[in-house]
Amino acid sequence: MTDATNLDGAVTLITGAGRGIGQGIAEVLSERGAVIALSDLDADRAVVAADAIKVNGGNAFPFGGDTTIQESMDGLAAAVVEEFGRIDILVCNAGVIGAPGYQDRVDHTEEDWDATFGVNVKGFVHTANAVAPHMQERNAGRVINIASHGGRKPRGAKAVLGNVQAPYSVSKAAVIQWTHLLAIELAPNNITVNAVCPGTLWTPMWEAIAENRKTADPELAEFSGREVFEQSIRDRMPMGREQTPRDIGKAVAFLASDDASEITGQALNVNGGAVMN
Ligand SMILES: NC(=O)c1ccc[n+]([C@@H]2O[C@H](COP(=O)([O-])OP(=O)(O)OC[C@H]3O[C@@H](n4cnc5c(N)ncnc54)[C@H](O)[C@@H]3O)[C@@H](O)[C@H]2O)c1
């Protein structure tokens, strides 16, 4: 690892990288020289995303893996170490907005709490449990957790968002606290742990959020999901534009670089100023 633009040869494991934000992070880090172990619950999606990076001259290798299962993450970490000898950078990105059927619900269910905490919180814990010992052995490493600005500021009227987003927001607040705790734990091993809090990005996850908003607010029924998203950008973004997966990738690249060696336990908003703290 050298500077923000050069991650030459850094072995990087990214979860949930088959599409959306994880895929954007993989692209940016690859362009900066990292070797990408690209994992996803949907192994076929990981293959397609890795192929896209390879076509552009990068080094990306697809892996399956379910972050909700500790043994699955242990196996993933062992496979990456076996293949590349080490893991320099871990990006915990895999996340869900709620349980299946989220789009159609206004109120959260037990299943929404289980799904969001299972993937967004325990999934991050399982992944760190699997990877941190390899980093500790080498006294080096970077962990970057993808949280959300939704984990920092309550936003709420039920008529607008639907209470169903409550479990997600609470799970993302938990990711930030998990980041703090892990940063303290791993600091003596020269491992930094930070969170990136994305703002509003048009990925499959936000397509579901838009559908949910239409369920919660009949006045939105006539609009397309993309139009609901654009309205949200106009209402909430001081800079007036959406973020992209590559924007998140650039923040991750910085936190993974030597330029960020004294930054740990922080949560960085990449959200055009939509939430400030
Ligand atoms: N899209 C946004 O506006 C936004 C905003 C803030 C934070 N985030 C966060 O960014 C991350 C990525 O979001 P996205 O919008 O790209 O979502 P997405 O739904 O488009 O992609 C998520 C990926 O994670 C994978 N995944 C889900 N569960 C998994 C599991 N148990 N194990 C392994 N992989 C799993 C999925 O297969 C999928 O490929 C999430 O943590 C999300 O909460 C997104």
The ligand as a MOL file (V3000), in Angstrom:
LIG
                    3D

  0  0  0     0  0            999 V3000
M  V30 BEGIN CTAB
M  V30 COUNTS 44 48 0 0 0
M  V30 BEGIN ATOM
M  V30 1 N -27.8340 2.0520 -2.2290 0
M  V30 2 C -27.7830 2.9880 -1.2980 0
M  V30 3 O -28.3320 4.1100 -1.4690 0
M  V30 4 C -27.0360 2.7350 -0.0010 0
M  V30 5 C -26.9350 3.8030 0.8950 0
M  V30 6 C -26.2510 3.6060 2.0910 0
M  V30 7 C -25.6480 2.3890 2.3660 0
M  V30 8 N -25.7600 1.3580 1.4810 0 CHG=1
M  V30 9 C -25.0870 0.0960 1.8360 0
M  V30 10 O -24.1680 -0.2730 0.8290 0
M  V30 11 C -24.0450 -1.7000 0.7730 0
M  V30 12 C -24.3070 -2.1690 -0.6470 0
M  V30 13 O -25.6040 -1.7150 -1.0240 0
M  V30 14 P -26.1610 -1.8000 -2.5140 0
M  V30 15 O -27.0500 -0.6480 -2.6890 0
M  V30 16 O -25.0340 -2.0470 -3.4500 0 CHG=-1
M  V30 17 O -27.0730 -3.1400 -2.3730 0
M  V30 18 P -27.4700 -4.2240 -3.4840 0
M  V30 19 O -28.6790 -4.8900 -2.9390 0
M  V30 20 O -27.5310 -3.6150 -4.8090 0
M  V30 21 O -26.2350 -5.2530 -3.4600 0
M  V30 22 C -25.9490 -5.9920 -2.3080 0
M  V30 23 C -25.1500 -7.2300 -2.6750 0
M  V30 24 O -24.9050 -7.9330 -1.4360 0
M  V30 25 C -25.1330 -9.3150 -1.6660 0
M  V30 26 N -25.5240 -9.9720 -0.4020 0
M  V30 27 C -26.7020 -9.8550 0.2540 0
M  V30 28 N -26.7060 -10.6560 1.3310 0
M  V30 29 C -25.5120 -11.2940 1.3460 0
M  V30 30 C -24.9220 -12.2490 2.2140 0
M  V30 31 N -25.5800 -12.7380 3.2700 0
M  V30 32 N -23.6660 -12.6760 1.9470 0
M  V30 33 C -22.9870 -12.2010 0.8810 0
M  V30 34 N -23.4900 -11.2990 0.0050 0
M  V30 35 C -24.7450 -10.8570 0.2490 0
M  V30 36 C -26.2480 -9.3770 -2.6880 0
M  V30 37 O -26.2650 -10.6380 -3.3640 0
M  V30 38 C -25.9120 -8.2040 -3.5990 0
M  V30 39 O -25.0950 -8.5920 -4.6880 0
M  V30 40 C -25.0440 -2.2490 1.7910 0
M  V30 41 O -24.3840 -2.5320 2.9990 0
M  V30 42 C -26.0220 -1.1000 1.9530 0
M  V30 43 O -26.6970 -1.1430 3.1820 0
M  V30 44 C -26.4500 1.5060 0.3070 0
M  V30 END ATOM
M  V30 BEGIN BOND
M  V30 1 1 1 2
M  V30 2 2 2 3
M  V30 3 1 2 4
M  V30 4 1 4 5
M  V30 5 2 4 44
M  V30 6 2 5 6
M  V30 7 1 6 7
M  V30 8 2 7 8
M  V30 9 1 8 9
M  V30 10 1 8 44
M  V30 11 1 9 10
M  V30 12 1 9 42
M  V30 13 1 10 11
M  V30 14 1 11 12
M  V30 15 1 11 40
M  V30 16 1 12 13
M  V30 17 1 13 14
M  V30 18 2 14 15
M  V30 19 1 14 16
M  V30 20 1 14 17
M  V30 21 1 17 18
M  V30 22 2 18 19
M  V30 23 1 18 20
M  V30 24 1 18 21
M  V30 25 1 21 22
M  V30 26 1 22 23
M  V30 27 1 23 24
M  V30 28 1 23 38
M  V30 29 1 24 25
M  V30 30 1 25 26
M  V30 31 1 25 36
M  V30 32 1 26 27
M  V30 33 1 26 35
M  V30 34 2 27 28
M  V30 35 1 28 29
M  V30 36 1 29 30
M  V30 37 2 29 35
M  V30 38 1 30 31
M  V30 39 2 30 32
M  V30 40 1 32 33
M  V30 41 2 33 34
M  V30 42 1 34 35
M  V30 43 1 36 37
M  V30 44 1 36 38
M  V30 45 1 38 39
M  V30 46 1 40 41
M  V30 47 1 40 42
M  V30 48 1 42 43
M  V30 END BOND
M  V30 END CTAB
M  END
